Amino acid sequence: MDRPLILVLEDKNSLNQDLPQDLSRQGFKVVRSCSGTEAFDLLQGAKPDLYIINSNHSRRDLKTVRLLSRPSQGTPVILIVQESSETKAIAALRAGINDYFKHPVSFKELLESIRRHLPGAGAESSGTQPAFQEGDPRPGFIGETPHIRKIKAYITRAAAIDCNVLITGETGTGKEKVAELIHWQSARREHPMICINCAALPENLLESELFGYERGAFTGASEPYPGKLWLAEGGTIFLDEIFEMTHYMQAKILRAVDTRRIHRLGGKKSIPLNIRIVAATNQDPEDALAQGTLRHDLYYRLNVARVHLPPIRERLTDIPLLLNHFLKDMNRVYGRRVESFSPEVMALLLGYGWPGNIRELRNLVEALFINLPPQARFVSLTHLPEAFQRLHENQGQPQGEKAQLLNALLTTKWNKSEAAQKLQISRMTLYRKMEKHEIQSSQGVTGRLK
């Protein structure tokens, strides 16, 4: 695959003059320009995969975003500004940008945003999903416990039926990843997948973001905006934390689901819509119905296919798989060659409750690279953040049976006799307990990267 092409539009006096070079070192092709006209001359007809606007003039930047949005047809736009406010952020969103940063910007956060939005750059979540390619080894939903295997099989079956899907589960369990899998395994995979967090925007902005608006619909609407629902035409719209919507917005979504048509703000005609809706929530739908925060009719429209994701504490044998996956990711991002976790570290992490689930686990792996020496090959207890080192000091606290089994197996390098001896049980009892807790083999949990 060709290297992604990024067009960086920036002033001669912009605050981060090293940005194009930093991006080039990450493997991107970069074209830098001081004006849109000059940029298109430099590109010689090539279409960028992503735009970055990095300058000091907010009003001029928004005009540039609107100009780019017309021909870009969904090409992501990232805006970096010198001064920011809620009003400016909202104006930028309405102008069509995909992400928004204020100087000084963290290059790591900017790089993560680029990877989220850039097709083919390992995005984990994006505004517009890249087209599916047969044989693409794109990472799926990681896990090999029997329950997760059943979920994966159900996702494949649900993806093949063009129905609405409701994904439930605690924060950080991977609901957006499941939405991506449904889109990628469906007949809509050649079309966009648009994501929106319903809890992140106030009602008036959420309405205009979803349904769009015509020019002059409200103060500041100097250009029409098609809306996220229309931008997902032919593809999938992912509505995260949908139960955070007010009843008014729930009613508008329900009407769009029922009629397959939308009205833009200030518009005089309805627009046909061909999309699939995948919604997600960290709330219990039945509780939300009982409390009156969720409309029954919307719930029944969305709850055609239901995917419930278990928390990490209920799938302990997947923790080593996830840790190694994120370790490999961080090695690639930071140019390191860390190979594995020590058995003591793995055992400690298996005994932790992970209230933040997969998101917290990923953050831990990234935090490890702060303490890891440049040439380190293995993660030991001393490399863990202080909170986890304190957890190790309190390791005498009782653990669940499954965590005790995995702890013993890992610290004895899967020697069943030694593990049974450590647990003060017979080998046959150990095997029965392993079967009970679906601990099938040492494959994937040794901490070693392939």
C-alpha positions as CSV (number, residue, x, y, z in Angstrom):
1,M,0.0,0.0,0.0
2,D,1.3,3.5,-0.8
3,R,2.2,5.8,2.0
4,P,-0.7,8.1,3.0
5,L,-0.4,11.6,1.6
6,I,-1.0,14.5,4.1
7,L,-1.3,18.1,3.0
8,V,-0.2,20.5,5.7
9,L,-1.4,24.1,5.2
10,E,0.4,26.5,7.5
11,D,1.6,30.1,7.8
12,K,5.3,31.0,7.6
13,N,5.0,32.0,11.2
14,S,3.0,29.1,12.5
15,L,4.0,27.8,15.9
16,N,5.0,24.3,14.9
17,Q,7.3,24.6,11.9
18,D,8.7,21.0,12.5
19,L,5.3,19.3,12.0
20,P,5.9,18.3,8.3
21,Q,9.3,16.8,9.2
22,D,7.8,15.0,12.3
23,L,5.1,13.5,10.1
24,S,7.6,12.4,7.4
25,R,9.6,10.5,10.1
26,Q,6.4,8.6,10.9
27,G,6.3,7.3,7.3
28,F,3.8,9.7,5.8
29,K,4.2,11.6,2.5
30,V,3.8,15.2,3.3
31,V,3.2,18.3,1.2
32,R,3.5,21.6,3.0
33,S,2.0,24.8,1.6
34,C,1.2,28.4,2.8
35,S,-2.0,28.6,0.6
36,G,-4.6,26.3,-0.8
37,T,-3.9,27.5,-4.4
38,E,-0.2,26.8,-4.1
39,A,-0.9,23.4,-2.5
40,F,-3.0,22.2,-5.4
41,D,-0.3,23.2,-7.8
42,L,2.2,21.2,-5.7
43,L,0.0,18.2,-5.6
44,Q,-0.3,18.1,-9.4
45,G,-3.7,16.4,-9.3
46,A,-3.0,14.0,-6.5
47,K,-5.7,13.8,-3.8
48,P,-4.5,14.0,-0.2
49,D,-5.7,11.4,2.3
50,L,-5.8,14.0,5.1
51,Y,-5.6,17.8,5.5
52,I,-3.9,19.5,8.5
53,I,-4.5,23.3,8.9
54,N,-1.8,24.7,11.2
55,S,-1.9,28.5,11.5
56,N,-2.7,31.5,13.6
57,H,-5.8,33.0,11.9
58,S,-9.0,31.3,13.1
59,R,-11.4,33.2,10.8
60,R,-9.3,32.5,7.7
61,D,-8.9,28.9,8.8
62,L,-12.6,28.2,8.9
63,K,-12.9,29.6,5.3
64,T,-10.2,27.3,4.3
65,V,-12.0,24.3,5.9
66,R,-15.2,25.1,4.0
67,L,-13.3,25.3,0.7
68,L,-11.6,22.0,1.4
69,S,-14.8,20.3,2.5
70,R,-16.4,20.8,-0.9
71,P,-14.0,18.9,-3.1
72,S,-12.7,16.6,-0.4
73,Q,-15.8,14.3,-0.3
74,G,-15.1,13.1,3.2
75,T,-11.3,13.6,3.3
76,P,-10.5,14.2,7.0
77,V,-9.5,17.7,8.1
78,I,-7.6,18.4,11.3
79,L,-7.4,22.0,12.5
80,I,-4.7,23.3,14.9
81,V,-5.3,26.8,16.3
82,Q,-3.3,29.3,18.4
83,E,-6.3,30.4,20.5
84,S,-9.4,28.4,21.3
85,S,-12.8,28.7,22.9
86,E,-16.1,26.8,23.0
87,T,-17.6,29.1,20.4
88,K,-14.6,28.6,18.0
89,A,-14.7,24.8,18.5
90,I,-18.4,24.7,17.6
91,A,-17.8,26.9,14.6
92,A,-15.0,24.6,13.5
93,L,-17.2,21.5,13.8
94,R,-19.9,23.2,11.8
95,A,-17.4,24.1,9.2
96,G,-16.7,20.4,8.6
97,I,-13.5,19.6,10.5
98,N,-12.9,16.1,11.9
99,D,-10.6,17.1,14.9
100,Y,-9.5,20.2,16.6
101,F,-6.4,21.0,18.6
102,K,-5.0,24.1,20.4
103,H,-1.3,25.0,20.5
104,P,0.8,23.7,22.1
105,V,-0.4,20.4,20.6
106,S,0.9,17.0,21.8
107,F,2.4,15.3,18.7
108,K,1.4,11.9,20.2
109,E,-2.2,13.0,20.5
110,L,-2.1,14.5,17.0
111,L,-0.6,11.2,15.6
112,E,-3.4,9.2,17.3
113,S,-6.0,11.4,15.7
114,I,-4.3,11.0,12.3
115,R,-4.3,7.2,12.7
116,R,-8.0,7.3,13.7
117,H,-9.1,9.3,10.7
118,L,-6.6,8.2,8.0
119,P,-7.6,5.2,5.9
120,G,-4.9,2.5,6.0
121,A,-3.0,4.1,8.9
122,G,-4.1,1.6,11.5
123,A,-7.1,3.7,12.6
124,E,-9.0,2.2,15.5
125,S,-11.9,4.6,15.2
126,S,-12.6,7.1,12.5
127,G,-15.1,9.5,11.1
128,T,-15.0,7.8,7.7
129,Q,-14.1,4.1,7.4
130,P,-11.8,3.0,4.6
131,A,-13.0,0.5,2.0
132,F,-12.7,-3.2,2.8
133,Q,-10.0,-5.2,1.0
134,E,-10.3,-9.0,0.8
135,G,-7.6,-10.6,2.9
136,D,-7.0,-7.4,4.9
137,P,-5.5,-8.5,8.3
138,R,-7.1,-5.6,10.0
139,P,-7.2,-6.3,13.8
140,G,-10.5,-7.5,15.0
141,F,-12.1,-7.8,18.4
142,I,-9.3,-9.5,20.4
143,G,-10.2,-12.4,22.6
144,E,-10.4,-16.2,22.6
145,T,-12.6,-17.1,25.5
146,P,-15.6,-19.2,24.5
147,H,-17.9,-16.3,25.3
148,I,-15.9,-13.9,23.1
149,R,-15.9,-16.5,20.3
150,K,-19.6,-16.7,20.5
151,I,-19.9,-12.9,20.3
152,K,-17.6,-12.8,17.2
153,A,-19.7,-15.5,15.5
154,Y,-22.9,-13.5,16.3
155,I,-21.3,-10.3,15.0
156,T,-20.5,-12.0,11.6
157,R,-24.1,-13.3,11.4
158,A,-25.6,-9.9,12.4
159,A,-23.3,-8.0,9.9
160,A,-24.7,-10.1,7.0
161,I,-28.3,-9.0,7.8
162,D,-28.8,-5.3,7.1
163,C,-30.5,-4.6,10.5
164,N,-30.0,-2.1,13.2
165,V,-27.7,-3.1,16.1
166,L,-27.5,-2.2,19.7
167,I,-24.2,-2.7,21.5
168,T,-24.1,-2.6,25.3
169,G,-21.3,-2.9,27.9
170,E,-19.3,-1.0,30.4
171,T,-17.1,1.9,29.4
172,G,-14.0,0.8,27.6
173,T,-15.1,-2.7,26.6
174,G,-14.7,-2.1,22.9
175,K,-18.1,-1.1,21.7
176,E,-16.8,1.0,18.9
177,K,-14.5,-1.8,17.8
178,V,-17.5,-4.1,17.5
179,A,-19.3,-1.4,15.4
180,E,-16.3,-1.3,13.1
181,L,-16.4,-5.1,12.7
182,I,-20.1,-5.0,11.9
183,H,-19.5,-2.4,9.2
184,W,-16.4,-4.2,7.8
185,Q,-18.2,-7.5,7.6
186,S,-21.3,-6.1,6.0
187,A,-22.3,-5.4,2.4
188,R,-21.9,-1.6,3.2
189,R,-18.1,-1.9,3.8
190,E,-17.3,0.0,0.6
191,H,-19.2,3.0,1.9
192,P,-18.4,5.4,4.8
193,M,-18.7,4.6,8.5
194,I,-19.4,7.8,10.4
195,C,-19.1,7.9,14.2
196,I,-20.6,10.5,16.6
197,N,-20.6,10.6,20.4
198,C,-24.0,11.7,21.4
199,A,-22.9,12.6,24.9
200,A,-20.2,14.9,23.8
201,L,-22.4,17.6,22.1
202,P,-25.2,19.8,23.5
203,E,-28.7,19.2,22.0
204,N,-28.7,22.1,19.5
205,L,-25.2,21.2,18.1
206,L,-26.0,17.5,18.1
207,E,-29.1,18.1,16.0
208,S,-27.3,20.2,13.4
209,E,-24.3,17.7,13.3
210,L,-26.6,14.8,12.7
211,F,-29.2,16.3,10.4
212,G,-27.3,19.1,8.8
213,Y,-28.6,22.6,8.0
214,E,-29.2,25.0,5.1
215,R,-27.5,28.3,4.6
216,G,-29.1,30.9,6.9
217,A,-30.8,28.3,9.1
218,F,-29.3,30.1,12.2
219,T,-26.8,32.8,13.1
220,G,-23.4,31.7,11.7
221,A,-24.8,29.2,9.2
222,S,-23.1,31.0,6.3
223,E,-22.6,27.7,4.3
224,P,-24.9,24.6,4.1
225,Y,-23.8,21.5,6.0
226,P,-25.1,18.0,4.9
227,G,-25.0,16.4,8.4
228,K,-23.4,13.2,9.6
229,L,-26.5,11.0,8.7
230,W,-26.2,12.1,5.1
231,L,-22.5,11.7,5.0
232,A,-23.0,8.1,6.0
233,E,-25.2,7.5,2.9
234,G,-24.9,3.9,1.8
235,G,-22.8,3.0,4.8
236,T,-23.1,2.9,8.6
237,I,-23.7,5.6,11.3
238,F,-22.4,4.7,14.7
239,L,-24.2,6.6,17.5
240,D,-22.2,6.2,20.7
241,E,-23.9,6.7,24.1
242,I,-27.3,7.1,22.3
243,F,-29.2,7.0,25.6
244,E,-27.7,10.3,26.5
245,M,-29.9,12.0,23.9
246,T,-32.9,14.0,25.1
247,H,-36.4,12.7,24.3
248,Y,-36.6,15.4,21.6
249,M,-33.5,14.0,19.8
250,Q,-34.6,10.4,20.4
251,A,-37.9,11.3,18.6
252,K,-36.0,12.8,15.7
253,I,-33.7,9.8,15.3
254,L,-36.8,7.5,15.6
255,R,-38.5,9.3,12.7
256,A,-35.3,9.1,10.6
257,V,-35.2,5.3,11.3
258,D,-38.9,4.8,10.5
259,T,-39.1,7.0,7.4
260,R,-35.5,6.6,6.1
261,R,-35.7,10.4,5.4
262,I,-34.3,13.5,7.1
263,H,-35.0,17.2,7.2
264,R,-32.1,19.5,7.5
265,L,-32.4,22.6,9.7
266,G,-33.9,25.3,7.6
267,G,-34.7,22.9,4.8
268,K,-38.0,22.7,3.0
269,K,-37.8,19.2,1.6
270,S,-37.1,15.8,3.0
271,I,-34.0,13.9,1.9
272,P,-34.0,10.1,1.4
273,L,-31.5,8.1,3.5
274,N,-29.9,4.7,3.0
275,I,-27.9,3.9,6.1
276,R,-27.5,1.3,8.8
277,I,-27.7,2.4,12.4
278,V,-25.4,0.9,15.0
279,A,-25.9,2.3,18.5
280,A,-24.1,1.8,21.7
281,T,-24.5,2.6,25.4
282,N,-22.8,1.9,28.7
283,Q,-26.2,2.0,30.4
284,D,-28.6,-0.9,31.1
285,P,-31.4,-0.4,28.5
286,E,-34.0,-2.0,30.7
287,D,-33.1,0.4,33.6
288,A,-33.2,3.3,31.2
289,L,-36.7,2.3,30.1
290,A,-37.9,1.9,33.7
291,Q,-36.5,5.4,34.6
292,G,-38.1,7.0,31.6
293,T,-34.9,8.3,30.1
294,L,-35.2,6.0,27.0
295,R,-38.2,5.9,24.7
296,H,-39.7,2.4,24.3
297,D,-40.3,2.9,20.6
298,L,-36.7,3.9,19.8
299,Y,-35.4,1.0,21.9
300,Y,-37.5,-1.5,19.9
301,R,-36.3,0.0,16.6
302,L,-32.6,-0.3,17.6
303,N,-32.6,-3.5,19.5
304,V,-33.0,-5.8,16.5
305,A,-29.5,-7.4,16.9
306,R,-28.1,-7.1,20.4
307,V,-24.4,-7.5,21.3
308,H,-23.4,-7.3,25.0
309,L,-19.7,-7.0,25.8
310,P,-18.5,-8.5,29.1
311,P,-16.0,-6.5,31.2
312,I,-12.3,-7.6,31.3
313,R,-12.7,-9.0,34.8
314,E,-15.0,-11.7,33.3
315,R,-12.5,-12.7,30.6
316,L,-9.2,-13.0,32.5
317,T,-7.6,-15.3,29.9
318,D,-7.9,-12.6,27.3
319,I,-5.9,-10.1,29.3
320,P,-2.4,-11.5,28.2
321,L,-3.6,-11.5,24.5
322,L,-4.7,-7.8,24.9
323,L,-1.5,-6.8,26.7
324,N,0.7,-8.4,24.0
325,H,-1.4,-6.8,21.2
326,F,-1.0,-3.3,22.7
327,L,2.7,-3.9,23.5
328,K,3.2,-4.7,19.8
329,D,1.3,-1.5,18.9
330,M,3.4,0.6,21.2
331,N,6.6,-0.9,19.9
332,R,5.6,0.2,16.4
333,V,4.6,3.7,17.5
334,Y,7.7,4.4,19.6
335,G,10.3,2.3,17.6
336,R,11.0,-0.1,20.4
337,R,11.5,-3.9,20.7
338,V,10.0,-4.9,24.0
339,E,9.2,-8.6,23.8
340,S,7.1,-9.6,26.8
341,F,6.0,-9.2,30.4
342,S,7.6,-11.1,33.2
343,P,5.4,-13.8,34.8
344,E,5.2,-11.7,38.0
345,V,3.9,-8.7,36.1
346,M,1.4,-10.8,34.2
347,A,0.2,-12.5,37.4
348,L,-0.2,-9.1,39.1
349,L,-2.2,-7.7,36.1
350,L,-4.5,-10.7,36.1
351,G,-5.4,-10.1,39.7
352,Y,-6.4,-6.4,39.0
353,G,-10.1,-5.5,38.5
354,W,-9.6,-3.2,35.4
355,P,-12.6,-0.8,36.1
356,G,-11.6,1.0,32.8
357,N,-11.6,-2.3,30.9
358,I,-9.7,-2.4,27.6
359,R,-9.1,1.3,27.5
360,E,-7.4,1.3,30.9
361,L,-5.3,-1.7,29.9
362,R,-4.1,0.0,26.8
363,N,-3.2,3.2,28.7
364,L,-1.2,1.1,31.2
365,V,0.9,-0.4,28.3
366,E,1.6,3.0,26.9
367,A,2.5,4.3,30.4
368,L,5.1,1.5,30.7
369,F,7.2,3.1,28.0
370,I,7.9,6.1,30.3
371,N,9.9,3.9,32.8
372,L,11.2,1.3,30.3
373,P,14.9,1.9,29.4
374,P,15.5,2.3,25.6
375,Q,17.1,-1.2,25.3
376,A,14.7,-3.0,27.6
377,R,13.3,-6.3,26.2
378,F,11.1,-7.4,29.1
379,V,8.6,-5.6,31.4
380,S,9.4,-6.1,35.1
381,L,7.6,-4.9,38.2
382,T,9.9,-1.9,38.5
383,H,8.6,-0.6,35.1
384,L,5.0,-0.4,36.3
385,P,3.4,2.9,37.3
386,E,3.4,3.6,41.0
387,A,-0.2,2.7,41.5
388,F,0.5,-0.9,40.2
389,Q,3.6,-1.2,42.2
390,R,1.6,-0.4,45.3
391,L,-0.9,-3.0,44.1
392,H,2.0,-5.5,44.1
393,E,2.9,-4.6,47.7
394,N,-0.7,-5.4,48.7
395,Q,-0.7,-8.7,46.8
396,G,-1.5,-10.6,49.9
397,Q,-5.2,-9.7,49.5
398,P,-7.4,-12.6,48.4
399,Q,-7.9,-13.3,44.7
400,G,-10.6,-15.1,42.9
401,E,-10.0,-18.7,42.1
402,K,-9.4,-18.2,38.4
403,A,-6.9,-15.4,39.0
404,Q,-5.1,-17.7,41.5
405,L,-4.9,-20.5,38.9
406,L,-3.5,-18.2,36.2
407,N,-1.1,-16.7,38.7
408,A,0.3,-20.1,39.6
409,L,0.5,-21.3,36.0
410,L,2.2,-18.1,34.8
411,T,4.8,-18.0,37.7
412,T,5.7,-21.6,37.1
413,K,5.8,-21.1,33.3
414,W,2.9,-23.5,32.9
415,N,4.5,-26.4,34.7
416,K,1.3,-28.2,35.9
417,S,3.0,-30.1,38.7
418,E,4.7,-27.1,40.1
419,A,1.5,-25.0,39.8
420,A,-0.5,-27.7,41.6
421,Q,2.1,-27.8,44.3
422,K,2.1,-24.0,44.6
423,L,-1.7,-24.1,45.0
424,Q,-1.5,-27.1,47.4
425,I,-3.8,-29.2,45.3
426,S,-3.4,-32.3,43.2
427,R,-2.7,-32.3,39.4
428,M,-6.2,-33.7,38.7
429,T,-7.8,-31.0,40.8
430,L,-5.8,-28.4,38.9
431,Y,-7.0,-29.9,35.5
432,R,-10.6,-29.9,36.7
433,K,-10.3,-26.3,37.8
434,M,-8.7,-25.3,34.6
435,E,-11.6,-26.9,32.7
436,K,-14.1,-25.2,35.0
437,H,-12.6,-21.8,34.3
438,E,-12.0,-22.5,30.6
439,I,-8.2,-22.2,30.9
440,Q,-7.4,-24.4,27.9
441,S,-3.7,-24.0,27.3
442,S,-0.7,-21.7,27.7
443,Q,-1.0,-20.5,24.1
444,G,-1.3,-16.7,24.0
445,V,-0.7,-16.2,27.7
446,T,3.0,-16.7,28.1
447,G,3.6,-13.0,27.5
448,R,5.8,-13.7,24.6
449,L,5.3,-11.9,21.3
450,K,5.4,-14.0,18.2
